Amino acid sequence: MRKTSTRTTTTRRLLTGIVAGPLAIGLLAACSGTDAGAGASASGDNVTLSFANSYGLDHPHNLCGTDIVADTVADAGITIELFPSSQLGADAARFTSVLSGDIDIDLQGSSGIAATYPAIGVMDMAYVFNDVDHLFNWFDSPAADAVKTGFTEATGAHLLDVWYFGNRTFSANVPIRTPDDLEGLRMRFPDSPIHLGNAAAMGADPVAVAFEEIYLALQQGIVDGQENPIASIDQMSFNEVQEYVSLSEHSVGSQLVVMSGDAWDSLSADQQTALETAVSDARATDLKCALDLEEAIVAEWKEAGTPEVIEDVDRDAFIEKAEAYFTANLEGEQLEIYKSIRDAAGE
């Protein structure tokens, strides 16, 4: 959910410069559709697909992701109707709609999907990925095939690709450089088993607060800090009520591009290839926009002198602590996936 504000965010200012006007115009045109649901035909006829997400039009996922996909697949006879800003419901409700076929394509975090297919939640665990290259290399490797196949078998839906969301990192009114610095701090974490497990893995004392209520909780001292990607910290103005942002980068945030099984199966083979290729190619443009945005925000914070950006975080100490926790506490398919990801860290 975006905070309602009259201020011009760094996000809007930067991405307006990054993305050319025709892209933004095309995105707005895509949003003019009012009906969701597949209209696909295996014969290769022109089709219309709904593409939903929870992000605003100025978010990299839309300006540099979904709009690129829509432009690219038009030549294959596919029209993408975009429904941003949770127009078709919150994440959990939209995923249910994907499974029922009422939404064709959606962006979902793995921790949310884990309620239906627990094994995929490993992708959101603390320090399971060293960086975004590690994420992409593993997802593209045969080691990830078991997750993709297992997801389809468990849900009937199809995984098109994974996009970068942003590295989750700490903010607080004290610097956080080592796991010991979390001691005694009440840190807000999302109220999900995966994220609360991350808190335990890093030694944090988690407090579950709704995302929309984080700013007030920080302002009133209900919690001492929180963790989110840099872009989210900026957009939600958490930096206004936090003195430090410590670049722990403890979770490589990702969004899975999921598609209704019925919608996927009803596309022609050529249309399937065109769509999958477009989504995969958009990964790079989405990533560039996201990284450019993060760099601009951090530069702005440094220039302003607030919040103070802590870069000398002992990530090795956090990684060692998290890996020991997950190795000891995971089991079955989750442990197998965790190990496959960690084994790919040096590749």
N, C-alpha and C positions, 0 to 999 in steps of 0.2 A: 504494500500500500504506500503510495506517495504522500508525503506530507503536503497539506494545502498551505501554500505560502505565496506571498507577493514578491519575494526576493528572487532574483535571477540566479539560479544555481550554476555552479561550475559545470555540471553535466550539460545543461542546456547550451551554455555559451560555447563549450568546447566542441560538442558534437554537431552543433549547427555549422561550425567551421569545417569539421572533418567531412561531413556528408554533403554531397552536392544537392542543390535544390530539387532537381528532378526526382531524386530518390525519396525525399520527404514528401513531394507531391504524390508520387506513386503510392506511398504508404497510406496517405490520407485517403486516396481513392479506394484502396483496398478495404479500408475500414467502413466504406459506405454500405457494404452488404449487411443485411439484417438477419439472414437465416444461416444457421450452422447445420452441419451434417453433410455426409458424403453425397456427391452426385456423380460418382465415377462409373465408368463402363469399361469392361475388359476388352472391348472392341477397339479402344483407342480413340473414341469420340472425345470431343471437348468436355472437360469436367471442371467442377468447382469444388474446392476443398477449403474447409474452415481451418484456420491456424490461430489458436488462442494462446494467451500467456498473461501473466500478471503485471507486466511492465508497461510503463508509459511510452508514448511515441518518441520521447527523447532518450530512451535507454538504448545502449549499444545492441541489445538483442533484437530490437526492432529497426533502428536506423541502419545498422550495419549487418543485420542477420536476416530477419524475415523478409525485409524488402528486397534484398539481394536474391533470395530464393524465389520470390514472386516474379521478379523480372526474368530470371533465368528459365523457369519452367513454362513461361507463357508460350514459348516456341514449341513446346511439346503438347500443347492443347490443354494445359492446366491453368486454371485461374485460382489464385489464392485470395481468399477473403480473410482479412486479419481482424481479430477481436482482442485488442490489448487491454491493459489496465483492469484485469479480472472482470471484464464485461460478461463473461459466461460463467462466473463463479470463482470462488477461492480455489487454491491448488487442489485440495482433496476432492472437492465437488467436480472440478474439471476432469480429474483423472478418472473418476467414476463415469463421467460422460464419454470419455475416450473409450473406456471398456465397453460401454453400451452402444457405441457408434454414433452418439449424438454430436460429438466433436471429432473431427478428423485427425488433426495434429495439435500437439500441445507441448509446452516446455515444462518439465518437472525436475525437481531435485531428487537425487537418489534416496535421501532420508525419508522423503514423503512417500515414494513408491515402496519403500521397505515395509510399509504396513501391509502391502499385498504380497510382495516378494522380498522377504527379509534379506536374502543374500546380497542384493544390490546395494543395500545400505552401507556396505563396506566402503564404497567409493567416497563417502562423506566423513570417514573416520579421520581423526587427527593424525597428521603426518604419515598417512598411508602413502600419499604421493609427495615426492620431494618438491616438485614444481609442475607447471602446466605441461612442459614437454614430456615429463614422466607420465602424466595423465593420458595425453594423446597417444604416446608410443604404446602404452599398455592397451588402451582401448582398441587400437588398430591391430594388435597382435593376436595370434591364435589363442593366447592365454585368456583373452576376454570372450572367446566364442562361447564358453560354457555359461557365462553370465547372460549373454544375448539370447542364447537358446533357452536357458532356464526362465528368463523373463517372458519370452513368448509362450512357452509351455504353461507358465503359471497364470498369465493374464490374457493371452490371446492377442495382445498388442505387439507392435513391432518397434524396435529401436532403430531410428534412422542415423543418429550420430550423437555426439556429446559436444557441447559448447562451453567455453570458459565463462564463469560467472564472477570470479574475483576471489583472491585469497582472504579467508577470514583471518582477522587480526585483532589484537586487544586494544581497548582504550580504557583509561582509568584516570584517577586523580593522583596516582603514583606511577612511576615507571615500572614496567614489567620486563625484566631481562632474563630471569631464570624461573624454573618452576617454584622455587622457594618464595619468590616475590608474590605468588598468588595466595600464600598463606594469610588467612584472616580477611581476605577480600570477598565480598558478596558479588559474584559475577553473574550477570544475566546470560543465560543460554536458552535456546529454543526448547520448548517442552516436547521433545521427542526422544525416544530411547537412544538413537544414534548420538545426538548432540549432548545429552546428559552423560552418555558413556564417554564422550570426548572430555567432558569436564573431569570425570573420575580419572581418566587416563593421564591428564596433565596436572592433577592435584588441585583442581579448582573447587570452590564451594559454589555450586550452581543455584541460581534463583530463577524460576520460570516466570517470565513476564511476557505478555503479548507484545508483538513487534510494534504495534501502534502506540503502546504505552511506555516504551523504553525511555523516550526523552523525559517524560515526567518523572519516571522512576529514578533516573540519574539526577535530575534537577532537585528532587526532594530527598535524595540520599537513601532511597529504599534499596538501591543497589549501588555498589561502588564503581562498577565498570561493566563492560559488555564486550562482545566480539562479533564483528561483521566485516564484510569487504569494505575497502576504502571508499568506494563509490557510494555505498549505502550509508556509511558514517557521514559523508558530506551531504547527501540528499536529505537525510533525516535530521541534519544539524546536530548530531551528537557531539561534534567537536566544539559546540558552543558551551557545553556543560561538562567537558572532560579536558583535563590539563595535558594529558599525554596520550599519544597513539604509539604503541609499541609494535613494531613490525614483526610479530611472531610468525605470521603466515602459516598458521598451524593446520589449515584445511584449504586445499585447492578446490574452491567452490566450482561446481559444474552444474550444467542444466542438460538433461537428456531430452532429445527431440523424439517424442513418442507418437506413434500413429495407430489409430484404430485398425485392428486386424481386418475387419470387413472392408474398410476403405482401401487398405493396402492391397488386399487380394483382388479387389475389383478393378484395379488399374491394369492397363496393358503392360506387358513386359518392358516396352520402350518407355512408357510413362514412369514405371517403377525406377528404371535406371536413371532417367532424367531427374526425378525428384531426389533420389538418394545422392546423386552426384551434386546437385544444387545445394542440398543441405550440408554435404561434406565440404564443398568449396567455400560456403559461407562461414565455415568455422574460422578461416583465416582472417576474413574481414572483420568478423565479430571480435576476434581476439585482438586485432590491432587497435580497433576503436576502444576496447576495454582497457588495454595497457596504456594507450595514449591518455585516456581519461584519468587513470590512476596516477600517472606521472605528473599530469597537470595539477591535480588536487594536492599531492604531496608538495610540489613546488610552491603552490599558493600558501599552504600551511607554513612552510619554512620561511617564506618571505614575510608572512605576517607575524611569525614568532609564536603563534598559538594555533592549535595545540603543539606542544613540543614533540617532534618526531624522534622516537628512540629506534635507532637502527642496529645497535650492537646487542641484539637479542641472542642469547646462547641457544640457537635452534638445535644444536647437537644434543644438549642436555634435555630439551623437550622431546626430541625424537627418541632418544634412548628410553626415557620414562614411558612414553606412549607405547613404544614397541613392546616393552616388557609387559605392560598392562594387557594389551590386546592379545599377545601370544599366550598369555596365561588364562585369559577369560573367554576368548572365542573358541568355538568348536564347530565341527561338521563343515558344511559348505562355506560358511562365513570364514572360517579359519583357512580353508583351502584358497579362497579368493584373496584373502589378506596376504597370505604367503606368496601367491603368484604376483601380486602387485609389488610387494617389497623385493622379490627376486628380480623384478624388471627395473629396479631403481638405478642400476649401474649401466643399463644398456643404452 
